[in-house]
Amino acid sequence: MATEKDPESASPLDEVMEDIRGELVRRVAAADRDANREIYDALENE
């Protein structure tokens, strides 16, 4: 299995899985911001 310390040994599957994980994190973060927009706006305006 590839590790972050040895990116040279990453297989194509590892690269695709990393892309999927990154996209999932972005989508969850965006959904959280949308769901909690009032809180984020209040914190931003403090």
N, C-alpha and C positions, 0 to 999 in steps of 0.2 A: 504494500500500500504506500502511496506517495505521502510525503510529509511536507509541511511548509518549509522545512529546512533544506529540502532537496527537491526543488521544483523541476529539475531536469528529468526526474524519473516519473513525472506525472503522465498518466495515460490519457488518451483522448476522453475516456469516460470520466476520469477525475476532473478534467477541465470543464466538461459539460455539467457535471454535478456542482462544481464550484459556481458556475454561471447561474444555475438554477437556484442555489442557496442564496446568492446575492440578490437575485430578482425577488425571491420570496421575502427576504428581509426588507427590501425597498417597498414592496406592496403592503406588508404588515405595518411598517412605519407610517406609510401614507394613510392607511385605513385608521390607524390610531390617531393621527393628527386630525383627520376629518371627524372622527367620532368625538374627539375632545377639543374641538376648535375653540370653544369658549374659554377653556382653561389656558390653552396656548396663547390666545390673544390677550388674556388678562396678565399672564406672566410677561409677555412681551412689552406690555404698556406700563409695567411697574416702574 
